[in-house]
Amino acid sequence: MKYISTRGESPPLAFMETLLAGLAPDGGLYLPEFYPRLAEDEIAAFAGKPYADVARAVIAPFIGGEIEPQALQGMIEAAYCTFRHPAIAPLAQIDGNLFVLELFHGRTLAFKDIAMQLLARLIDHALKARRQRATIVGATSGDTGAAAIEAFRGLSQVDVFILFPHGRVSDVQRRQMTTTGADNVHAIAIEGTFDDAQAAIKAMFNHAALREELKLCGVNSINWARILAQTVYYFTSAVVLGAPRRPVSFCVPTGNFGDIFAGWIAKRMGLPIDRLIVSTNSNDILPRALATGSYAVNGVHATQSPSMDIQVSSNFERLLFESLGRDAAALRALMAQLRQSGGFTIPPPALAAIRAEFDAFAVSEEDTTREIAKTFAQTGFLPDPHTAVGIHAARKAQTTTPLVALGTAHPAKFAAAIERATGVPPALPETLAGLKDLPELYTVLPNDQSEIERFVRARARAATPKRAAS
Ligand SMILES: *Cc1c(COP(=O)(O)O)cnc(C)c1O
């Protein structure tokens, strides 16, 4: 299987190369040359199977022969035995035809563990095979960094540098990043916003000499392997609800469009998904784009669901590319407009194709708070603010199929918002109870590109050894 860039100006890569590259050199995102299809009886046979078995069946066709089946199986099993629930991603019913898919039973209590645990093992495997080291760099508004640090800590081939906005992540999120005690983990608080942190990471990747010297590797949601790993739980949950015999719809709290795009891939592979429903907080670029056809950036609003506080939704580029019939030149033109003027108009045929599969709703802060209280009072299920955004949008959506709202984080991660909504703070799961007593270690850096790069270069073991001063 080869992977092509959405911008059409980088050579196709094999799976392992795609894994290590993250972003394509031409600035595009990688997609497989084609989507392998699973037969209806193969999908039907997923019912009742362990999560790891379904994962292998869904993921293997995208890897081709690049990883031995035994090794892949081993990595998948090791990734998912870190979860606190034997089903990995269980379903909870909260209304007649409405279900929550609980994706937060991993170590850092957000759905990002599901992809990151596997991604770390795949990357370590690829680097060992090449006898290489790499430097993982990433920006986070909280969840990605915690999941990456938890997944990569202690691995021999990689050093991890995570930039987060100083004072703008939750207490639990910060402690998860700063208390591992691992030598290969570096948590960096930037005196700036998430967008500043993200811009610093992008600039490092665009600095070709640095990228090569440090063997930079990105693990944010544009990494293809993360999307691939997320495709699995669409299958496991849909078969519980009667797929492939019966179609199912999904409602996904969305920021960078990675998680919901994984659902779109599952559909391309043959899973009968009826509607894919995008739900956002007041950072509503996607609902505006679907409603008006105009994809236009405006400022970031801070909300109680910070992992969805984004300006541009990076993975939307992948859907756009597909909706343009894989016309890379047309996509490049739109991306150039986005850079120059902060927006573009989605060509009408592409917009029609997107609307044929997706709906989108923005959910206000008040509605999110009310939804947390309402769902808890009616069902006993306590949604975190991101999950509540999804549930609220799901209630507005009109579908005749069973509807699964993705539960993307554990309420304990966002205690202040939960207490505001319900009057009581959520209980911390046992795994987090000791977190507040561990010593924290992190570095505060100014929002200054050269200082950030100097810090990373001085500590990354992949860096070419410097000549000793004479
Ligand atoms: C990252 C995250 C999201 C958004 O996921 P995308 O793939 O960026 O759309 C939603 N909820 C939580 C809790 C997250 O951590």
The ligand as an SDF file (V2000), in Angstrom:
LIG
                    3D

 15 15  0  0  0  0  0  0  0  0999 V2000
   -8.8260   15.8640   20.6020 C   0  0  0  0  0  0  0  0  0  0  0  0
  -10.1630   15.8120   21.2320 C   0  0  0  0  0  0  0  0  0  0  0  0
  -11.3360   16.0300   20.4810 C   0  0  0  0  0  0  0  0  0  0  0  0
  -11.3210   16.4120   19.0170 C   0  0  0  0  0  0  0  0  0  0  0  0
  -10.7890   15.3990   18.1980 O   0  0  0  0  0  0  0  0  0  0  0  0
  -10.4130   15.7550   16.6710 P   0  0  0  0  0  0  0  0  0  0  0  0
   -9.8380   14.5000   16.1320 O   0  0  0  0  0  0  0  0  0  0  0  0
   -9.4130   16.8660   16.7550 O   0  0  0  0  0  0  0  0  0  0  0  0
  -11.6480   16.1750   16.0020 O   0  0  0  0  0  0  0  0  0  0  0  0
  -12.5630   15.9020   21.1250 C   0  0  0  0  0  0  0  0  0  0  0  0
  -12.6350   15.6120   22.4440 N   0  0  0  0  0  0  0  0  0  0  0  0
  -11.5310   15.4100   23.1870 C   0  0  0  0  0  0  0  0  0  0  0  0
  -11.6960   15.0990   24.6280 C   0  0  0  0  0  0  0  0  0  0  0  0
  -10.2550   15.4910   22.6190 C   0  0  0  0  0  0  0  0  0  0  0  0
   -9.1670   15.2740   23.3650 O   0  0  0  0  0  0  0  0  0  0  0  0
  1  2  1  0
  2  3  1  0
  2 14  2  0
  3  4  1  0
  3 10  2  0
  4  5  1  0
  5  6  1  0
  6  7  2  0
  6  8  1  0
  6  9  1  0
 10 11  1  0
 11 12  2  0
 12 13  1  0
 12 14  1  0
 14 15  1  0
M  END
$$$$
